């Protein structure tokens, strides 16, 4: 919830935050560019599983690592478990939130180079970036906090592809890509500016995916595309401590309770109060991890009148009581 003052009238204006922005902020996104190279076919590079990428980036188990591959020129095939599952052509960006090992390749017959070898200055497939027919790649990883109940993480597919150029591309996404490429070109691929651009790149890629995806499958992204359901989500996010009910939220979005409940379930794939409970638990995770608030204070901030009621609801969703969860998260290095 954002409060501003109208200086003409002196009144306070309350603006509800965009749920997508809210979820993105909760993830504390950062990133790293690992590779900016050009390859002439045939070539192949193997990218390891998320656990190995964590080791390479020096991040702990409390973080999620999402590889990304940006084709600036040319293209490549994406393979997984020995099968080609798709093609990426410039100017497209591929994100792989699933964390599974995968292979990038172009042409056939090349012996795959492990990503670790590429990072260790293996240039077996390297070519000048302006060489005709070469594929120019910017590859790296987005690092996100492992927030188990963040609705955005649950809504992302194992792989998503968005256009970063052409008539259908987001201007913000295209701009972030061009600026990141410029930073890489001046050998500042992980400097201050590049780090901020990676945050924007991740956010805008997800936003582009949300806006372009089909709207018939129930889920969080479909909910954001429905004006009434999106408004309800905004209210829930803005005030997790409110005494929400189906009737109250239905009144806020000007629908009858029965119609609102049915529309919410059809659009989101879950009930209104199930979403309220999950968002409250997600906010509780944030407070338990980042503050020294007592369990009683955390319970109050997420809408529970007592610690026992909060503990029962939290354990049902997270798998262990809040005090135990906090200790385990604090112990993670």
Beta strands, then each sheet from edge to edge (+ up, - down):
strand 1: 2-5
strand 2: 12-15
strand 3: 30-39
strand 4: 43-47
strand 5: 63-73
strand 6: 75-80
strand 7: 83-89
strand 8: 92-96
strand 9: 102-106
strand 10: 113-114
strand 11: 126-127
strand 12: 135-145
strand 13: 160-163
sheet 1: 1+ 2-
sheet 2: 11+ 3- 12+ 5- 8+ 13-
sheet 3: 7+ 6- 9+ 4- 10-
end
